[in-house]
Amino acid sequence: MENRGIAKYKIYTILALLLMTIGFTIPVLGFHGMMGKIKQGEALPSYVYPLWNTYTSFHYKNHMVPKEVAGDLKKMIERRAEIGVPSLPVWSVSLEAPNYPKSAFPNGIPVYFHVDGYSGDVHEMNTINHYIGMYPMEHGGNLERSLVPYYLLLATLMMLAFLYYDGRGNSLLMVLPIIAPALFLSIFAGWLYWYGHNMQEWGAFKIKPFMPTVFGDGKVAQFTTHSYPSFGFWVMVVMSALSILALFSKRQHLRQNSPEAK
């Protein structure tokens, strides 16, 4: 007998879709191309300001930027402050060094990696990277970041199709949200390896090629690094888990409602 009410796989899929849409799709697509406009001094669409202000209200704020400025994109632009992307931060990396005392830098030098860019004290981190001969953060991952909006759009369309398509290969429609955490980590680790093995001669402090810490605490010269998931990564993990549940739940649903089972 066919179950009444909404099928479980649809609930799992809708929840995963909501997490992806709210956490990533809306801020990524809404802010897409805005960094270039800000740098060029061009006017931004009116919707960008409340979008950025809302999403960054729970992001890290540089303690050297006044609170009344840090949460207002218009004021940040007027002040020419460092502006990060509004999507959920996925990974957090902070650095401590003797020349950055706790009294002045209580969080060390924190930067946050997003699927479409960076936030945090990126300029300060780039200064330190230059000191040891490492490329600026913006040098890597440009292709991957440019593909993110299309990845999210395609994943959205595939998840919507999964809700209604029951034919062969329907499970493949959930591949993109399922692999998202592993894909991010592999790209993140790959670029860390590239940065650590492509040191340049301009560095005032020479160090041998190394693998920067992906997860946990590490040591580079006199610097201590801390690299851990941020809350965006856990949103991504839950989204992936819900997508897996949706996949297996749909298989069970189709078996139970097949002509042979009736």
N, C-alpha and C positions, 0 to 999 in steps of 0.2 A: 504494500500500500504506500502511496506517495505521501511523504511528510508534508504537513501543512505549515504555513508560515515561511519566513525567509530562511533559506538554507544557510548552514553555518559557514560554508566557504565564501558566501557573499558577504557575511559580516566581517570575516577575517580580511577579505580583499578590500572592503570599503575602509576599514580601520587603517590598513597599511597605506592605502591611497591618501587618506586624510593626513597621516603623519608625513608622507612625502610631500604632499601639496603645501601644507602649512609650514613645515620646517624648511623646505628647500625650494620647491617649484615657484611659489609666490615671490619670496625675496630674491631668488636668482633671476627670474625673468623680469621682475619689476625693477631691479637695479642694473640689469644688463646694459652695458655701454655707458653707464652714468659716470664711471671713473674718468673716462676720456673727456666727457663734457665738463666735469669739474676742473680737470687739469687745463682745459682750453678756455675756461671762464665762460662757458656757454650756459644758457638758461636751462633749468631742469623742468620736466613736467611736474605739475602741482602735486600729483599723487606720490611722487618720490619722497617728499619730506615726511609726511606722516608714516609712510611705510618704513623708512629708515629709522625714524624716531621710535616707533613701536618695537621693532625687532631688536634694536640695539639697547633698549631700556634695561635689559638683563645681561648685556655683554660687559666685558671688562672695560673699565674707564681708566685712561691714563691719569694718575694722581696729580700730574702737573698741569692738567687742563681743568679749569674751574667747572664745578658740577653743573652750573646753569648753562654752560657752553657745551659740555661733553654729550648731553642728550638731545641736542638740537642741531640738526644738519645745517640749517641756514646759518646759525652762529658759528658752527665749525668751519664752514666755507669762508665766512667773513674773516675769521681769525686765521685762516690758512693752516688749520690744525690737521693732523694726520687722520685720515678717514679710512675706515675699514668697510668691508662688505657686510650687509645686514643678515645674510643667511646664517643658520646655526653653525657655530664653530665646532669642528669635528675633532681636532687634535690640538693639544696645548703643549707648548715648549717654553720653558723658562730657563734663564741663565743667571747664575750668580758669580760674582767676581770680586776680588778685594777692592777694586776701584769703584765698585757700585755698592756702597754701604747700605745696610738694612734700613738705617734711619732715613735715607733719601730714596731708596728703592725697596720698599717693603715686600714687593712681589718679585724681586729680581728684575730681569728684563723679560717680560712675557710676550709671546706672540702666539696667535691662533691661526690654524690652518682651516680653511673652509673649502668646500667643493669648488668654489668659483673665485677664490682670492684669499686675502689675509686680513687680519685685524691685530690690534695690540700695538706694542712699541716696535713696529717694523723698521723704522728709520734707525733706531738705536741698535737693533740687532744687526742691521746691515753694516753699521759702523764697526761693530765688533768683528763681523765676518771679514770685512775689508782688512782689518788689523792682522788677521791670521792668513790672509790670501784667499779667502773663500768668496765665490760669486755672490751678488745680492740675491735675496730671496725671489725677487720678481723674474730672475733670469730663467728659472726652470718652470716646467709644467704649463707653459703657455698653450700648447696644443690641447692638453687635457682640459684646461679651464675653458677654452673656447668651445669644446664639445659638450660641456656639461648641460647647457640649456637644451640641446637636442636630445641628449640622453634622458633628461627628465620628461620632455615632451613625448618621446617614444615610449618610455616606461609607463607614462600615464595612459596613452592610447592602448598599449598592450594589456594593462590591468583592466581597463574598461571592457576590452574585448573578451578577457578571461571571464568576466561576469556573465556573458551571454553565449559565447562560442563553446560548444560541447563536442566538437569534432576532434579528429586525430591531431595530435601535437598541441592540444590546448595548454598543456603544462609548460610548454616553452614560452608562453606569454608572461610567465612570472619570473623568468630568468633574471631580468635586469634588477628588480628590487631585491631579489634573493642574494645576488652576488655583490651588491653595493658595498657592504662593509669590507669584504675581502678585496674588492677591486681598489677601494680607496687606500687600504693598508699597503697593498703591493706597489701601487704607484708612489705612495709616500715614502716607503722604504727604498724603492728604486732610485728616487731622486736624492734621497739622503746619501746613498752610496755614491751617486754621481758627484754630488757636491764635495764629499769627503775625499774623493779620488781625483779631483781636478783642481787642486790648489794652484794658485797663481804666484808669480814672482813678486807682485807688488806688496805682499804682506810684510809688515815690519817684524813680525814674529814667525819664524819658519817652523813648520811642523810637518811630520811625515803624513802621507795619505792614511786615512783612517775611516772607519765606519761610524758615523754619528749614531747615538743611541736612539733606537726607534721607540722602545718601551722601557721605562724605568729611569734610573739615575745614572749619569755618566760623568766622565772627566775629560776635558780637552785643555791641555796646557794648564793654566791656573784657573780655568773656568769650570764650574760645576753645572751640569745640565739636568733638567728634569723634563721628561717627555711622557705624557699620559693622555688617554682619551678625554675629550671634552664632552659635554652633554649631547652635542649633535651626533656623536658617534653612537651613543646608546640609543638615541632615537632611530638611527639607521639600523642598529642591531634588532630592535623591536620590530621595525618595519620588515626586516628580512625574515624574522621568526614568524610573524603573522602571514607573510607570503608563503612560507613553507607549510604552515598549518592550512592555509587556503588550498594549496595544491593537493595535499593528501586528503583533505576533507571533501574536495570536489571529486576526487577519484572514488571515494567511498560512496558519495551521493549518486554518482552516475552508475555505479555497480548496483546499488540498492534499487534504483529506478529504471534499470534496463529491462527490456521485454522479457529476458530470460528469468529475471528475478521476480516477475509478477505471476 
